Amino acid sequence: MALLRKNRTAQYPLVADFTFTMADTLADITRVVKSLNAVGSSAYEPIGLPPGAVVIGGELVVSVASNDAGAATVAVGDSASATRYLVATNIKAVGRTALTLTGFVGAGEDVRITVANASGGATLGTVTLRVQYVIAGRSNETQTN
């Protein structure tokens, strides 16, 4: 039986963010470059996480609402679960939606967004995805007592 000792180390949370507009283009998960305002649903992986990462916070912030004529949403997940961190969320209104924290320990999966536009052709819309995470076994500080 192993003798366990008090943990005297701590790490800083890491934060990655990705901002896009509906007028931008990005390579989807099949490496096809698409417009983010295209009709239909496409998946992209804009943030890479290292093995052992656990998402401990984050948000999807719509600073400029999409002007798609129909519904426009973004979901946040990974390759195993497209909605692990956030179900399809309306981006036609300005606002902030917190990510759902699952405690999932990743094996190096990238953060995936699924952008869905009912009509396509939106000329407005700015969205920021912010992901806060820690990595198992990492430390930045040692506490003496």
Stockholm file with secondary structure:
# STOCKHOLM 1.0

chainA/1-145         MALLRKNRTAQYPLVADFTFTMADTLADITRVVKSLNAVGSSAYEPIGLPPGAVVIGGELVVSVASNDAGAATVAVGDSASATRYLVATNIKAVGRTALTLTGFVGAGEDVRITVANASGGATLGTVTLRVQYVIAGRSNETQTN
#=GR chainA/1-145 SS CCCCCCCCEECCCEEEEEEEETTCEEECTTSCEEETTCSEEEEEEEECCCEEEEEEEEEEEEEECCCCSSCEEEEEECSSCTTSSEEEEECSSCEEEECCCCCCEEESCCEEEEEEESSCCCCCCEEEEEEEEEETTCCSEECCC
#=GC SS_cons         CCCCCCCCEECCCEEEEEEEETTCEEECTTSCEEETTCSEEEEEEEECCCEEEEEEEEEEEEEECCCCSSCEEEEEECSSCTTSSEEEEECSSCEEEECCCCCCEEESCCEEEEEEESSCCCCCCEEEEEEEEEETTCCSEECCC
//
